[in-house]
Amino acid sequence: GEELTAFAFQQNTARLQGIEFNMDIHPHPLDWLHIENSFSLVQGKFNSDIDPAIAGSNQLPLIPAPRWNGEIRGDFEKGWGTFRQVYVKLAAQQTFSQDRFFKGFNTETRTPAYLLIDAGVGFSMINRNKKTVASIHLAATNLGDIAWQSHTSRLKYTAENLQTGRMGVFNRGRNFSIRVIVPFKWDRSR
């Protein structure tokens, strides 16, 4: 049969530290404008190398890469005519490369940076009685059709894809979606 590698695990002390920053801006007198930015960073290290012969074996495994999210959105509550609660948005997610990964025993590999751009528009339609008839949301994600993998995904290490020649399972590429919400009211009093 095939030989399997076995690991014996030993407890080790580690330090996790990070920062999360969020900035939400609503500039006056442009009350309809909404700008949101957030940044997150996590670092994790064992207090000593797991294997002193391997550089980088002191990094904790599966630590997410630093990430910045930004969104600019216009909200128009009053809308126009039969259209209410109109919004338009443009969003970006910049995930930086993860160069601080656990290098011991070929457990992890470096994950490259990627930038995802999303856009969306939505509105509610009302009838003459000012009741919402339907809400419609149109969204486009990953407009650049970027091939990307999260550093924390274990599917990153699956076998090579024969169609693309790349190792692992990649996340969704460009995607368009339409969501229609129709409210139903059940009146038992009649």
ROLUMDREN-765340 format. One line per 3 residues: their letters; for each residue x, y, z of C-alpha. Coordinates in nm, 2 decimals, always signed. Layout:
N
A> X:Y:Z ~ ... $
This chain:
190
GEE> +0.00:+0.00:+0.00 ~ +0.08:+0.37:+0.00 ~ +0.27:+0.52:+0.29 $
LTA> +0.10:+0.79:+0.48 ~ +0.27:+1.07:+0.67 ~ +0.16:+1.10:+1.03 $
FAF> +0.20:+1.40:+1.25 ~ +0.24:+1.43:+1.62 ~ +0.11:+1.76:+1.74 $
QQN> +0.26:+1.95:+2.04 ~ +0.10:+2.24:+2.21 ~ +0.27:+2.57:+2.17 $
TAR> +0.20:+2.93:+2.29 ~ +0.12:+3.19:+2.03 ~ +0.03:+3.55:+2.00 $
LQG> -0.26:+3.69:+1.78 ~ -0.28:+4.06:+1.72 ~ -0.47:+4.27:+1.48 $
IEF> -0.66:+4.59:+1.40 ~ -0.99:+4.67:+1.24 ~ -1.07:+5.02:+1.12 $
NMD> -1.40:+5.15:+0.99 ~ -1.48:+5.49:+0.86 ~ -1.84:+5.58:+0.76 $
IHP> -1.88:+5.92:+0.60 ~ -2.21:+6.10:+0.53 ~ -2.11:+6.45:+0.40 $
HPL> -2.35:+6.73:+0.46 ~ -2.54:+6.88:+0.27 ~ -2.51:+6.57:+0.04 $
DWL> -2.71:+6.35:+0.28 ~ -2.78:+6.10:+0.00 ~ -2.41:+6.02:-0.03 $
HIE> -2.26:+5.74:+0.17 ~ -1.89:+5.65:+0.17 ~ -1.77:+5.36:+0.38 $
NSF> -1.42:+5.22:+0.42 ~ -1.28:+4.95:+0.64 ~ -0.95:+4.78:+0.68 $
SLV> -0.86:+4.47:+0.87 ~ -0.52:+4.31:+0.96 ~ -0.45:+4.00:+1.17 $
QGK> -0.11:+3.86:+1.25 ~ -0.04:+3.54:+1.44 ~ +0.29:+3.39:+1.55 $
FNS> +0.40:+3.10:+1.76 ~ +0.63:+3.21:+2.04 ~ +0.90:+2.98:+1.90 $
DID> +0.96:+2.81:+1.56 ~ +0.79:+2.48:+1.51 ~ +1.09:+2.36:+1.31 $
PAI> +1.40:+2.59:+1.35 ~ +1.54:+2.45:+1.02 ~ +1.24:+2.60:+0.83 $
AGS> +1.21:+2.98:+0.81 ~ +0.85:+3.09:+0.86 ~ +0.75:+2.79:+1.07 $
NQL> +0.67:+3.04:+1.35 ~ +0.37:+3.18:+1.16 ~ +0.02:+3.06:+1.27 $
PLI> -0.16:+2.88:+0.98 ~ -0.47:+3.01:+0.81 ~ -0.44:+3.37:+0.91 $
PAP> -0.65:+3.59:+0.66 ~ -0.47:+3.84:+0.44 ~ -0.49:+4.21:+0.51 $
RWN> -0.81:+4.35:+0.35 ~ -0.95:+4.69:+0.26 ~ -1.32:+4.73:+0.17 $
GEI> -1.46:+5.05:+0.02 ~ -1.81:+5.15:-0.10 ~ -1.96:+5.46:-0.24 $
RGD> -2.34:+5.47:-0.24 ~ -2.61:+5.71:-0.34 ~ -2.95:+5.66:-0.15 $
FEK> -3.25:+5.84:-0.28 ~ -3.54:+5.76:-0.05 ~ -3.80:+5.97:-0.22 $
GWG> -3.70:+5.85:-0.57 ~ -3.89:+5.96:-0.88 ~ -4.25:+5.89:-0.97 $
TFR> -4.34:+5.53:-0.88 ~ -3.97:+5.45:-0.79 ~ -3.88:+5.48:-0.42 $
QVY> -3.58:+5.38:-0.21 ~ -3.35:+5.41:-0.51 ~ -2.98:+5.33:-0.46 $
VKL> -2.67:+5.31:-0.68 ~ -2.35:+5.17:-0.54 ~ -1.99:+5.09:-0.64 $
AAQ> -1.78:+4.88:-0.41 ~ -1.42:+4.75:-0.41 ~ -1.24:+4.49:-0.20 $
QTF> -0.86:+4.49:-0.21 ~ -0.72:+4.18:-0.05 ~ -0.34:+4.21:-0.01 $
SQD> -0.10:+3.93:-0.06 ~ -0.05:+3.70:+0.24 ~ +0.33:+3.66:+0.27 $
RFF> +0.32:+3.56:+0.63 ~ +0.21:+3.20:+0.61 ~ +0.31:+2.88:+0.79 $
KGF> +0.59:+2.74:+0.58 ~ +0.65:+2.43:+0.79 ~ +0.59:+2.09:+0.62 $
NTE> +0.45:+2.25:+0.30 ~ +0.13:+2.33:+0.49 ~ +0.06:+2.66:+0.32 $
TRT> +0.17:+2.87:+0.02 ~ +0.17:+3.24:-0.05 ~ -0.16:+3.39:-0.17 $
PAY> -0.14:+3.67:-0.42 ~ -0.32:+4.00:-0.39 ~ -0.65:+4.06:-0.58 $
LLI> -0.89:+4.35:-0.63 ~ -1.27:+4.28:-0.68 ~ -1.50:+4.55:-0.81 $
DAG> -1.88:+4.53:-0.76 ~ -2.17:+4.75:-0.86 ~ -2.54:+4.75:-0.79 $
VGF> -2.86:+4.94:-0.83 ~ -3.20:+4.89:-0.67 ~ -3.54:+5.05:-0.62 $
SMI> -3.89:+4.98:-0.49 ~ -4.20:+5.04:-0.70 ~ -4.51:+5.18:-0.53 $
NRN> -4.88:+5.19:-0.64 ~ -5.12:+5.48:-0.62 ~ -5.19:+5.40:-0.25 $
KKT> -4.82:+5.44:-0.18 ~ -4.78:+5.07:-0.10 ~ -4.47:+4.88:-0.22 $
VAS> -4.56:+4.65:-0.51 ~ -4.21:+4.51:-0.56 ~ -3.84:+4.58:-0.49 $
IHL> -3.59:+4.51:-0.76 ~ -3.21:+4.48:-0.70 ~ -2.95:+4.44:-0.98 $
AAT> -2.60:+4.35:-0.89 ~ -2.27:+4.27:-1.07 ~ -1.99:+4.12:-0.87 $
NLG> -1.62:+4.07:-0.97 ~ -1.66:+4.29:-1.27 ~ -1.30:+4.23:-1.37 $
DIA> -1.36:+3.85:-1.38 ~ -1.05:+3.81:-1.15 ~ -0.94:+3.45:-1.06 $
WQS> -0.90:+3.46:-0.68 ~ -0.86:+3.24:-0.38 ~ -0.89:+3.32:-0.02 $
HTS> -0.59:+3.24:+0.19 ~ -0.81:+3.07:+0.44 ~ -0.96:+2.83:+0.18 $
RLK> -0.85:+2.47:+0.21 ~ -0.98:+2.42:-0.14 ~ -0.67:+2.62:-0.26 $
YTA> -0.46:+2.30:-0.23 ~ -0.67:+2.06:-0.43 ~ -0.54:+1.90:-0.75 $
ENL> -0.46:+2.09:-1.07 ~ -0.75:+2.19:-1.28 ~ -0.69:+2.04:-1.62 $
QTG> -0.90:+2.31:-1.80 ~ -0.70:+2.60:-1.65 ~ -0.37:+2.45:-1.55 $
RMG> -0.40:+2.61:-1.21 ~ -0.39:+2.43:-0.87 ~ -0.70:+2.45:-0.65 $
VFN> -1.05:+2.56:-0.66 ~ -1.10:+2.93:-0.74 ~ -1.39:+3.15:-0.62 $
RGR> -1.67:+3.28:-0.84 ~ -1.58:+3.50:-1.14 ~ -1.79:+3.77:-1.29 $
NFS> -2.15:+3.73:-1.18 ~ -2.48:+3.92:-1.25 ~ -2.79:+3.88:-1.04 $
IRV> -3.14:+4.01:-1.03 ~ -3.34:+3.99:-0.71 ~ -3.72:+4.06:-0.71 $
IVP> -3.90:+4.09:-0.38 ~ -4.28:+4.10:-0.39 ~ -4.45:+4.16:-0.05 $
FKW> -4.75:+3.95:+0.04 ~ -4.99:+4.06:+0.31 ~ -5.22:+3.80:+0.46 $
DRS> -5.52:+3.97:+0.62 ~ -5.72:+3.72:+0.83 ~ -5.98:+3.98:+0.94 $
R> -6.18:+3.94:+0.62 $
